[in-house]
Amino acid sequence: SLSEWKASPRLLKAPYTSSLEGFKEYYLKNYDSRKLQFLDKIGGVKMKARFQNGEYTISVTTLQAEILLNYNEKGFFTCQQLGQELSCSETLILSSLKPLLKLNILKADKSLAKLDFKEQIGVNLTFKHT
């Protein structure tokens, strides 16, 4: 592919999960009266993205990073497909996609106002920061 993200979802999830499990075990051993809940869809990530016009470092949410990493495997997705792939609601996926579409990192045939859950969304290979 002409664009790529510097990691794959399958590579990130294994070390991420084992780190979380290790911390959870430590935390619950030391704070047995507390409950620990991870909000893995909230947070920020800086990732390198390579396009035809060069390489960029972009700041995105962790969910947006997961979405973008899926494009290493396939050129186009619908919100439905991404929701299934990432175990998220289509509404959450759509709200995470809108900034990426507005910045032209991703592209769709329909305008943002008319975007729906079945719209094909792909990487804008000619993305250029303006």
N, CA, C and O atoms as a GROMACS GRO file, in nm:
protein
  520
    1SER      N    1   0.084  -0.118   0.000
    1SER     CA    2   0.000   0.000   0.000
    1SER      C    3   0.088   0.124   0.000
    1SER      O    4   0.201   0.121   0.048
    2LEU      N    5   0.036   0.233  -0.054
    2LEU     CA    6   0.114   0.355  -0.063
    2LEU      C    7   0.112   0.436   0.066
    2LEU      O    8   0.194   0.527   0.084
    3SER      N    9   0.020   0.405   0.154
    3SER     CA   10   0.023   0.469   0.286
    3SER      C   11   0.032   0.359   0.390
    3SER      O   12  -0.020   0.249   0.371
    4GLU      N   13   0.098   0.389   0.498
    4GLU     CA   14   0.106   0.288   0.604
    4GLU      C   15   0.125   0.356   0.737
    4GLU      O   16   0.178   0.467   0.745
    5TRP      N   17   0.081   0.290   0.839
    5TRP     CA   18   0.096   0.337   0.976
    5TRP      C   19   0.206   0.252   1.036
    5TRP      O   20   0.222   0.137   0.996
    6LYS      N   21   0.281   0.302   1.129
    6LYS     CA   22   0.404   0.239   1.176
    6LYS      C   23   0.386   0.119   1.269
    6LYS      O   24   0.482   0.080   1.335
    7ALA      N   25   0.269   0.061   1.275
    7ALA     CA   26   0.247  -0.058   1.357
    7ALA      C   27   0.123  -0.128   1.305
    7ALA      O   28   0.054  -0.077   1.218
    8SER      N   29   0.096  -0.244   1.358
    8SER     CA   30  -0.029  -0.311   1.321
    8SER      C   31  -0.108  -0.338   1.447
    8SER      O   32  -0.049  -0.354   1.554
    9PRO      N   33  -0.243  -0.343   1.439
    9PRO     CA   34  -0.322  -0.364   1.560
    9PRO      C   35  -0.285  -0.492   1.632
    9PRO      O   36  -0.285  -0.496   1.755
   10ARG      N   37  -0.253  -0.596   1.558
   10ARG     CA   38  -0.220  -0.723   1.621
   10ARG      C   39  -0.090  -0.714   1.700
   10ARG      O   40  -0.076  -0.782   1.802
   11LEU      N   41   0.003  -0.634   1.656
   11LEU     CA   42   0.129  -0.618   1.729
   11LEU      C   43   0.111  -0.534   1.854
   11LEU      O   44   0.178  -0.557   1.955
   12LEU      N   45   0.021  -0.436   1.849
   12LEU     CA   46   0.002  -0.348   1.964
   12LEU      C   47  -0.080  -0.411   2.075
   12LEU      O   48  -0.053  -0.386   2.192
   13LYS      N   49  -0.178  -0.491   2.041
   13LYS     CA   50  -0.270  -0.540   2.143
   13LYS      C   51  -0.205  -0.636   2.241
   13LYS      O   52  -0.237  -0.632   2.359
   14ALA      N   53  -0.115  -0.724   2.196
   14ALA     CA   54  -0.055  -0.823   2.286
   14ALA      C   55   0.029  -0.758   2.396
   14ALA      O   56   0.003  -0.785   2.514
   15PRO      N   57   0.128  -0.672   2.365
   15PRO     CA   58   0.206  -0.611   2.474
   15PRO      C   59   0.121  -0.516   2.559
   15PRO      O   60   0.141  -0.505   2.680
   16TYR      N   61   0.027  -0.449   2.495
   16TYR     CA   62  -0.061  -0.357   2.566
   16TYR      C   63  -0.144  -0.433   2.668
   16TYR      O   64  -0.154  -0.391   2.784
   17THR      N   65  -0.201  -0.545   2.628
   17THR     CA   66  -0.284  -0.626   2.716
   17THR      C   67  -0.202  -0.685   2.831
   17THR      O   68  -0.247  -0.682   2.945
   18SER      N   69  -0.083  -0.737   2.802
   18SER     CA   70  -0.002  -0.795   2.909
   18SER      C   71   0.043  -0.688   3.008
   18SER      O   72   0.051  -0.715   3.128
   19SER      N   73   0.072  -0.568   2.962
   19SER     CA   74   0.109  -0.458   3.052
   19SER      C   75  -0.007  -0.420   3.143
   19SER      O   76   0.011  -0.398   3.262
   20LEU      N   77  -0.126  -0.413   3.085
   20LEU     CA   78  -0.244  -0.380   3.164
   20LEU      C   79  -0.273  -0.487   3.268
   20LEU      O   80  -0.307  -0.456   3.382
   21GLU      N   81  -0.260  -0.612   3.228
   21GLU     CA   82  -0.285  -0.721   3.322
   21GLU      C   83  -0.185  -0.719   3.437
   21GLU      O   84  -0.222  -0.744   3.552
   22GLY      N   85  -0.059  -0.690   3.407
   22GLY     CA   86   0.043  -0.681   3.511
   22GLY      C   87   0.014  -0.568   3.609
   22GLY      O   88   0.027  -0.585   3.730
   23PHE      N   89  -0.026  -0.452   3.555
   23PHE     CA   90  -0.059  -0.340   3.642
   23PHE      C   91  -0.183  -0.370   3.724
   23PHE      O   92  -0.188  -0.339   3.843
   24LYS      N   93  -0.283  -0.431   3.661
   24LYS     CA   94  -0.407  -0.465   3.732
   24LYS      C   95  -0.378  -0.559   3.849
   24LYS      O   96  -0.430  -0.540   3.959
   25GLU      N   97  -0.296  -0.660   3.826
   25GLU     CA   98  -0.260  -0.754   3.931
   25GLU      C   99  -0.191  -0.681   4.047
   25GLU      O  100  -0.225  -0.703   4.164
   26TYR      N  101  -0.094  -0.595   4.016
   26TYR     CA  102  -0.023  -0.517   4.118
   26TYR      C  103  -0.119  -0.427   4.195
   26TYR      O  104  -0.117  -0.424   4.318
   27TYR      N  105  -0.203  -0.355   4.123
   27TYR     CA  106  -0.294  -0.258   4.184
   27TYR      C  107  -0.392  -0.326   4.278
   27TYR      O  108  -0.412  -0.282   4.392
   28LEU      N  109  -0.454  -0.434   4.231
   28LEU     CA  110  -0.555  -0.502   4.314
   28LEU      C  111  -0.493  -0.572   4.435
   28LEU      O  112  -0.560  -0.591   4.537
   29LYS      N  113  -0.367  -0.611   4.424
   29LYS     CA  114  -0.298  -0.672   4.538
   29LYS      C  115  -0.274  -0.566   4.646
   29LYS      O  116  -0.283  -0.596   4.765
   30ASN      N  117  -0.243  -0.443   4.604
   30ASN     CA  118  -0.212  -0.337   4.698
   30ASN      C  119  -0.334  -0.256   4.742
   30ASN      O  120  -0.330  -0.192   4.847
   31TYR      N  121  -0.439  -0.257   4.665
   31TYR     CA  122  -0.560  -0.179   4.695
   31TYR      C  123  -0.682  -0.269   4.678
   31TYR      O  124  -0.760  -0.252   4.585
   32ASP      N  125  -0.697  -0.365   4.767
   32ASP     CA  126  -0.800  -0.467   4.750
   32ASP      C  127  -0.943  -0.417   4.764
   32ASP      O  128  -1.036  -0.485   4.721
   33SER      N  129  -0.964  -0.300   4.821
   33SER     CA  130  -1.101  -0.249   4.837
   33SER      C  131  -1.144  -0.158   4.721
   33SER      O  132  -1.253  -0.102   4.724
   34ARG      N  133  -1.060  -0.145   4.621
   34ARG     CA  134  -1.092  -0.057   4.508
   34ARG      C  135  -1.121  -0.138   4.382
   34ARG      O  136  -1.083  -0.254   4.369
   35LYS      N  137  -1.189  -0.071   4.291
   35LYS     CA  138  -1.220  -0.131   4.161
   35LYS      C  139  -1.137  -0.058   4.056
   35LYS      O  140  -1.122   0.064   4.062
   36LEU      N  141  -1.084  -0.132   3.962
   36LEU     CA  142  -1.002  -0.073   3.857
   36LEU      C  143  -1.072  -0.093   3.723
   36LEU      O  144  -1.109  -0.205   3.687
   37GLN      N  145  -1.088   0.016   3.650
   37GLN     CA  146  -1.152   0.008   3.519
   37GLN      C  147  -1.069   0.091   3.421
   37GLN      O  148  -1.043   0.208   3.445
   38PHE      N  149  -1.029   0.028   3.310
   38PHE     CA  150  -0.950   0.098   3.208
   38PHE      C  151  -1.042   0.158   3.103
   38PHE      O  152  -1.135   0.092   3.057
   39LEU      N  153  -1.016   0.281   3.067
   39LEU     CA  154  -1.092   0.350   2.963
   39LEU      C  155  -1.001   0.359   2.840
   39LEU      O  156  -0.945   0.464   2.810
   40ASP      N  157  -0.990   0.246   2.771
   40ASP     CA  158  -0.891   0.238   2.663
   40ASP      C  159  -0.930   0.313   2.536
   40ASP      O  160  -0.849   0.323   2.444
   41LYS      N  161  -1.052   0.365   2.529
   41LYS     CA  162  -1.093   0.442   2.412
   41LYS      C  163  -1.069   0.591   2.432
   41LYS      O  164  -1.096   0.672   2.343
   42ILE      N  165  -1.017   0.627   2.550
   42ILE     CA  166  -0.989   0.766   2.581
   42ILE      C  167  -0.838   0.780   2.596
   42ILE      O  168  -0.773   0.694   2.656
   43GLY      N  169  -0.783   0.886   2.544
   43GLY     CA  170  -0.640   0.907   2.555
   43GLY      C  171  -0.585   0.957   2.424
   43GLY      O  172  -0.660   0.979   2.328
   44GLY      N  173  -0.456   0.977   2.418
   44GLY     CA  174  -0.394   1.029   2.298
   44GLY      C  175  -0.274   0.948   2.255
   44GLY      O  176  -0.208   0.884   2.336
   45VAL      N  177  -0.248   0.952   2.127
   45VAL     CA  178  -0.139   0.877   2.066
   45VAL      C  179  -0.076   0.965   1.959
   45VAL      O  180  -0.146   1.036   1.886
   46LYS      N  181   0.055   0.961   1.950
   46LYS     CA  182   0.124   1.023   1.836
   46LYS      C  183   0.171   0.908   1.748
   46LYS      O  184   0.237   0.815   1.796
   47MET      N  185   0.138   0.914   1.621
   47MET     CA  186   0.179   0.806   1.532
   47MET      C  187   0.233   0.864   1.402
   47MET      O  188   0.193   0.973   1.360
   48LYS      N  189   0.323   0.790   1.340
   48LYS     CA  190   0.378   0.831   1.212
   48LYS      C  191   0.294   0.769   1.102
   48LYS      O  192   0.258   0.652   1.107
   49ALA      N  193   0.263   0.851   1.003
   49ALA     CA  194   0.184   0.805   0.890
   49ALA      C  195   0.260   0.842   0.762
   49ALA      O  196   0.307   0.954   0.746
   50ARG      N  197   0.270   0.746   0.673
   50ARG     CA  198   0.341   0.769   0.547
   50ARG      C  199   0.239   0.777   0.433
   50ARG      O  200   0.158   0.687   0.414
   51PHE      N  201   0.246   0.887   0.358
   51PHE     CA  202   0.161   0.910   0.242
   51PHE      C  203   0.250   0.930   0.120
   51PHE      O  204   0.372   0.932   0.131
   52GLN      N  205   0.187   0.944   0.004
   52GLN     CA  206   0.264   0.968  -0.118
   52GLN      C  207   0.345   1.097  -0.109
   52GLN      O  208   0.454   1.106  -0.166
   53ASN      N  209   0.294   1.196  -0.036
   53ASN     CA  210   0.360   1.326  -0.026
   53ASN      C  211   0.455   1.338   0.092
   53ASN      O  212   0.505   1.447   0.119
   54GLY      N  213   0.480   1.229   0.162
   54GLY     CA  214   0.575   1.234   0.272
   54GLY      C  215   0.522   1.168   0.398
   54GLY      O  216   0.413   1.111   0.400
   55GLU      N  217   0.603   1.177   0.503
   55GLU     CA  218   0.570   1.116   0.631
   55GLU      C  219   0.533   1.226   0.730
   55GLU      O  220   0.597   1.332   0.734
   56TYR      N  221   0.429   1.201   0.808
   56TYR     CA  222   0.381   1.297   0.905
   56TYR      C  223   0.367   1.230   1.041
   56TYR      O  224   0.339   1.110   1.049
   57THR      N  225   0.385   1.307   1.148
   57THR     CA  226   0.352   1.262   1.281
   57THR      C  227   0.219   1.327   1.315
   57THR      O  228   0.206   1.449   1.313
   58ILE      N  229   0.120   1.245   1.346
   58ILE     CA  230  -0.013   1.298   1.374
   58ILE      C  231  -0.053   1.261   1.517
   58ILE      O  232  -0.018   1.154   1.567
   59SER      N  233  -0.127   1.350   1.582
   59SER     CA  234  -0.179   1.326   1.716
   59SER      C  235  -0.326   1.289   1.703
   59SER      O  236  -0.406   1.365   1.648
   60VAL      N  237  -0.361   1.172   1.754
   60VAL     CA  238  -0.498   1.122   1.744
   60VAL      C  239  -0.538   1.058   1.877
   60VAL      O  240  -0.453   1.035   1.964
   61THR      N  241  -0.666   1.030   1.893
   61THR     CA  242  -0.711   0.957   2.010
   61THR      C  243  -0.670   0.810   1.993
   61THR      O  244  -0.634   0.767   1.884
   62THR      N  245  -0.676   0.735   2.102
   62THR     CA  246  -0.641   0.593   2.091
   62THR      C  247  -0.737   0.520   1.998
   62THR      O  248  -0.696   0.429   1.926
   63LEU      N  249  -0.864   0.557   1.999
   63LEU     CA  250  -0.960   0.493   1.909
   63LEU      C  251  -0.930   0.529   1.764
   63LEU      O  252  -0.937   0.443   1.676
   64GLN      N  253  -0.896   0.654   1.738
   64GLN     CA  254  -0.858   0.692   1.601
   64GLN      C  255  -0.734   0.617   1.556
   64GLN      O  256  -0.724   0.578   1.440
   65ALA      N  257  -0.639   0.597   1.646
   65ALA     CA  258  -0.518   0.520   1.612
   65ALA      C  259  -0.556   0.377   1.576
   65ALA      O  260  -0.505   0.322   1.478
   66GLU      N  261  -0.645   0.316   1.654
   66GLU     CA  262  -0.689   0.180   1.623
   66GLU      C  263  -0.758   0.175   1.487
   66GLU      O  264  -0.738   0.081   1.410
   67ILE      N  265  -0.839   0.276   1.459
   67ILE     CA  266  -0.908   0.283   1.329
   67ILE      C  267  -0.804   0.290   1.217
   67ILE      O  268  -0.810   0.213   1.122
   68LEU      N  269  -0.709   0.382   1.230
   68LEU     CA  270  -0.608   0.401   1.124
   68LEU      C  271  -0.523   0.276   1.104
   68LEU      O  272  -0.488   0.243   0.991
   69LEU      N  273  -0.490   0.208   1.212
   69LEU     CA  274  -0.408   0.088   1.201
   69LEU      C  275  -0.478  -0.022   1.120
   69LEU      O  276  -0.411  -0.104   1.056
   70ASN      N  277  -0.609  -0.024   1.122
   70ASN     CA  278  -0.683  -0.123   1.044
   70ASN      C  279  -0.664  -0.103   0.894
   70ASN      O  280  -0.678  -0.198   0.816
   71TYR      N  281  -0.632   0.018   0.853
   71TYR     CA  282  -0.611   0.045   0.711
   71TYR      C  283  -0.481  -0.016   0.658
   71TYR      O  284  -0.457  -0.014   0.537
   72ASN      N  285  -0.397  -0.069   0.745
   72ASN     CA  286  -0.279  -0.145   0.698
   72ASN      C  287  -0.324  -0.274   0.632
   72ASN      O  288  -0.255  -0.326   0.544
   73GLU      N  289  -0.438  -0.326   0.674
   73GLU     CA  290  -0.487  -0.456   0.626
   73GLU      C  291  -0.577  -0.445   0.505
   73GLU      O  292  -0.582  -0.536   0.423
   74LYS      N  293  -0.650  -0.334   0.494
   74LYS     CA  294  -0.754  -0.321   0.392
   74LYS      C  295  -0.771  -0.175   0.357
   74LYS      O  296  -0.757  -0.088   0.443
   75GLY      N  297  -0.801  -0.146   0.230
   75GLY     CA  298  -0.808  -0.008   0.184
   75GLY      C  299  -0.932   0.070   0.221
   75GLY      O  300  -0.926   0.192   0.235
   76PHE      N  301  -1.046   0.002   0.237
   76PHE     CA  302  -1.172   0.069   0.267
   76PHE      C  303  -1.249  -0.007   0.374
   76PHE      O  304  -1.245  -0.129   0.380
   77PHE      N  305  -1.320   0.068   0.457
   77PHE     CA  306  -1.409   0.012   0.559
   77PHE      C  307  -1.535   0.094   0.566
   77PHE      O  308  -1.536   0.211   0.527
   78THR      N  309  -1.642   0.034   0.614
   78THR     CA  310  -1.761   0.109   0.653
   78THR      C  311  -1.755   0.128   0.804
   78THR      O  312  -1.676   0.062   0.872
   79CYS      N  313  -1.838   0.217   0.857
   79CYS     CA  314  -1.846   0.233   1.003
   79CYS      C  315  -1.889   0.102   1.068
   79CYS      O  316  -1.841   0.067   1.176
   80GLN      N  317  -1.979   0.031   1.002
   80GLN     CA  318  -2.023  -0.099   1.055
   80GLN      C  319  -1.906  -0.194   1.069
   80GLN      O  320  -1.890  -0.258   1.173
   81GLN      N  321  -1.824  -0.205   0.965
   81GLN     CA  322  -1.711  -0.297   0.967
   81GLN      C  323  -1.611  -0.258   1.075
   81GLN      O  324  -1.561  -0.344   1.148
   82LEU      N  325  -1.580  -0.128   1.085
   82LEU     CA  326  -1.486  -0.083   1.187
   82LEU      C  327  -1.542  -0.107   1.327
   82LEU      O  328  -1.467  -0.144   1.418
   83GLY      N  329  -1.672  -0.087   1.345
   83GLY     CA  330  -1.734  -0.113   1.474
   83GLY      C  331  -1.722  -0.258   1.514
   83GLY      O  332  -1.694  -0.289   1.630
   84GLN      N  333  -1.742  -0.348   1.418
   84GLN     CA  334  -1.727  -0.491   1.446
   84GLN      C  335  -1.582  -0.526   1.475
   84GLN      O  336  -1.553  -0.602   1.568
   85GLU      N  337  -1.492  -0.472   1.397
   85GLU     CA  338  -1.349  -0.501   1.412
   85GLU      C  339  -1.296  -0.455   1.548
   85GLU      O  340  -1.214  -0.523   1.610
   86LEU      N  341  -1.345  -0.339   1.595
   86LEU     CA  342  -1.292  -0.279   1.718
   86LEU      C  343  -1.385  -0.293   1.838
   86LEU      O  344  -1.357  -0.240   1.945
   87SER      N  345  -1.495  -0.364   1.820
   87SER     CA  346  -1.594  -0.385   1.928
   87SER      C  347  -1.643  -0.253   1.986
   87SER      O  348  -1.647  -0.235   2.107
   88CYS      N  349  -1.680  -0.161   1.897
   88CYS     CA  350  -1.733  -0.030   1.937
   88CYS      C  351  -1.864  -0.005   1.864
   88CYS      O  352  -1.893  -0.067   1.762
   89SER      N  353  -1.943   0.085   1.918
   89SER     CA  354  -2.067   0.121   1.851
   89SER      C  355  -2.034   0.199   1.722
   89SER      O  356  -1.931   0.265   1.712
   90GLU      N  357  -2.123   0.188   1.627
   90GLU     CA  358  -2.105   0.260   1.501
   90GLU      C  359  -2.106   0.411   1.525
   90GLU      O  360  -2.038   0.486   1.456
   91THR      N  361  -2.184   0.455   1.623
   91THR     CA  362  -2.191   0.598   1.656
   91THR      C  363  -2.056   0.648   1.707
   91THR      O  364  -2.011   0.756   1.668
   92LEU      N  365  -1.991   0.570   1.793
   92LEU     CA  366  -1.859   0.607   1.844
   92LEU      C  367  -1.755   0.607   1.732
   92LEU      O  368  -1.671   0.696   1.725
   93ILE      N  369  -1.762   0.508   1.645
   93ILE     CA  370  -1.671   0.502   1.529
   93ILE      C  371  -1.692   0.624   1.440
   93ILE      O  372  -1.595   0.689   1.400
   94LEU      N  373  -1.817   0.656   1.410
   94LEU     CA  374  -1.847   0.770   1.323
   94LEU      C  375  -1.796   0.900   1.383
   94LEU      O  376  -1.741   0.984   1.311
   95SER      N  377  -1.814   0.919   1.514
   95SER     CA  378  -1.765   1.043   1.577
   95SER      C  379  -1.613   1.050   1.576
   95SER      O  380  -1.557   1.159   1.574
   96SER      N  381  -1.545   0.935   1.578
   96SER     CA  382  -1.398   0.933   1.571
   96SER      C  383  -1.348   0.952   1.428
   96SER      O  384  -1.239   1.004   1.407
   97LEU      N  385  -1.428   0.911   1.332
   97LEU     CA  386  -1.390   0.926   1.191
   97LEU      C  387  -1.403   1.069   1.141
   97LEU      O  388  -1.324   1.114   1.058
   98LYS      N  389  -1.502   1.141   1.192
   98LYS     CA  390  -1.530   1.276   1.139
   98LYS      C  391  -1.410   1.370   1.141
   98LYS      O  392  -1.386   1.437   1.040
   99PRO      N  393  -1.332   1.379   1.251
   99PRO     CA  394  -1.214   1.467   1.245
   99PRO      C  395  -1.110   1.420   1.142
   99PRO      O  396  -1.046   1.503   1.078
  100LEU      N  397  -1.094   1.289   1.126
  100LEU     CA  398  -0.999   1.236   1.028
  100LEU      C  399  -1.044   1.268   0.886
  100LEU      O  400  -0.962   1.292   0.798
  101LEU      N  401  -1.175   1.268   0.865
  101LEU     CA  402  -1.230   1.305   0.734
  101LEU      C  403  -1.219   1.456   0.711
  101LEU      O  404  -1.186   1.500   0.601
  102LYS      N  405  -1.246   1.533   0.815
  102LYS     CA  406  -1.238   1.679   0.803
  102LYS      C  407  -1.096   1.725   0.770
  102LYS      O  408  -1.076   1.820   0.696
  103LEU      N  409  -0.997   1.656   0.826
  103LEU     CA  410  -0.857   1.690   0.800
  103LEU      C  411  -0.804   1.627   0.670
  103LEU      O  412  -0.689   1.649   0.633
  104ASN      N  413  -0.889   1.550   0.602
  104ASN     CA  414  -0.854   1.483   0.476
  104ASN      C  415  -0.751   1.372   0.491
  104ASN      O  416  -0.686   1.335   0.394
  105ILE      N  417  -0.735   1.318   0.612
  105ILE     CA  418  -0.649   1.201   0.631
  105ILE      C  419  -0.721   1.079   0.573
  105ILE      O  420  -0.660   0.992   0.511
  106LEU      N  421  -0.852   1.075   0.595
  106LEU     CA  422  -0.937   0.973   0.534
  106LEU      C  423  -1.030   1.041   0.435
  106LEU      O  424  -1.047   1.163   0.439
  107LYS      N  425  -1.090   0.963   0.347
  107LYS     CA  426  -1.181   1.021   0.248
  107LYS      C  427  -1.304   0.932   0.232
  107LYS      O  428  -1.299   0.810   0.252
  108ALA      N  429  -1.413   0.997   0.195
  108ALA     CA  430  -1.539   0.929   0.168
  108ALA      C  431  -1.602   0.995   0.046
  108ALA      O  432  -1.572   1.110   0.014
  109ASP      N  433  -1.689   0.922  -0.022
  109ASP     CA  434  -1.756   0.978  -0.139
  109ASP      C  435  -1.860   1.083  -0.101
  109ASP      O  436  -1.880   1.179  -0.176
  110LYS      N  437  -1.924   1.066   0.013
  110LYS     CA  438  -2.027   1.161   0.057
  110LYS      C  439  -1.965   1.269   0.145
  110LYS      O  440  -1.857   1.251   0.201
  111SER      N  441  -2.036   1.380   0.156
  111SER     CA  442  -1.990   1.487   0.245
  111SER      C  443  -2.010   1.443   0.390
  111SER      O  444  -2.084   1.349   0.417
  112LEU      N  445  -1.943   1.511   0.482
  112LEU     CA  446  -1.955   1.478   0.624
  112LEU      C  447  -2.100   1.483   0.672
  112LEU      O  448  -2.141   1.399   0.752
  113ALA      N  449  -2.176   1.580   0.624
  113ALA     CA  450  -2.315   1.595   0.667
  113ALA      C  451  -2.401   1.477   0.624
  113ALA      O  452  -2.499   1.445   0.692
  114LYS      N  453  -2.367   1.413   0.513
  114LYS     CA  454  -2.447   1.302   0.461
  114LYS      C  455  -2.388   1.165   0.492
  114LYS      O  456  -2.439   1.064   0.445
  115LEU      N  457  -2.282   1.162   0.569
  115LEU     CA  458  -2.213   1.037   0.599
  115LEU      C  459  -2.303   0.943   0.678
  115LEU      O  460  -2.368   0.985   0.774
  116ASP      N  461  -2.305   0.815   0.640
  116ASP     CA  462  -2.384   0.717   0.714
  116ASP      C  463  -2.298   0.596   0.747
  116ASP      O  464  -2.181   0.590   0.710
  117PHE      N  465  -2.359   0.499   0.817
  117PHE     CA  466  -2.285   0.383   0.868
  117PHE      C  467  -2.238   0.287   0.758
  117PHE      O  468  -2.149   0.205   0.781
  118LYS      N  469  -2.297   0.298   0.639
  118LYS     CA  470  -2.262   0.205   0.531
  118LYS      C  471  -2.168   0.266   0.427
  118LYS      O  472  -2.132   0.202   0.329
  119GLU      N  473  -2.129   0.390   0.450
  119GLU     CA  474  -2.040   0.460   0.357
  119GLU      C  475  -1.900   0.399   0.360
  119GLU      O  476  -1.845   0.371   0.466
  120GLN      N  477  -1.843   0.379   0.242
  120GLN     CA  478  -1.705   0.330   0.231
  120GLN      C  479  -1.609   0.445   0.262
  120GLN      O  480  -1.619   0.552   0.202
  121ILE      N  481  -1.516   0.423   0.354
  121ILE     CA  482  -1.420   0.525   0.394
  121ILE      C  483  -1.280   0.467   0.376
  121ILE      O  484  -1.252   0.356   0.420
  122GLY      N  485  -1.193   0.543   0.310
  122GLY     CA  486  -1.058   0.496   0.283
  122GLY      C  487  -0.954   0.602   0.316
  122GLY      O  488  -0.988   0.715   0.351
  123VAL      N  489  -0.829   0.564   0.303
  123VAL     CA  490  -0.718   0.654   0.328
  123VAL      C  491  -0.701   0.749   0.209
  123VAL      O  492  -0.710   0.706   0.094
  124ASN      N  493  -0.678   0.874   0.237
  124ASN     CA  494  -0.647   0.972   0.133
  124ASN      C  495  -0.496   0.963   0.107
  124ASN      O  496  -0.416   1.025   0.176
  125LEU      N  497  -0.460   0.886   0.007
  125LEU     CA  498  -0.318   0.862  -0.021
  125LEU      C  499  -0.242   0.988  -0.057
  125LEU      O  500  -0.120   0.994  -0.041
  126THR      N  501  -0.312   1.089  -0.105
  126THR     CA  502  -0.246   1.214  -0.144
  126THR      C  503  -0.256   1.321  -0.036
  126THR      O  504  -0.240   1.440  -0.064
  127PHE      N  505  -0.282   1.280   0.088
  127PHE     CA  506  -0.289   1.374   0.199
  127PHE      C  507  -0.166   1.462   0.203
  127PHE      O  508  -0.054   1.413   0.186
  128LYS      N  509  -0.186   1.591   0.226
  128LYS     CA  510  -0.076   1.684   0.242
  128LYS      C  511  -0.118   1.787   0.346
  128LYS      O  512  -0.224   1.849   0.334
  129HIS      N  513  -0.034   1.805   0.446
  129HIS     CA  514  -0.064   1.903   0.551
  129HIS      C  515  -0.060   2.042   0.489
  129HIS      O  516   0.032   2.077   0.415
  130THR      N  517  -0.165   2.121   0.520
  130THR     CA  518  -0.169   2.257   0.466
  130THR      C  519  -0.162   2.361   0.574
  130THR      O  520  -0.164   2.481   0.545
   0.00000   0.00000   0.00000
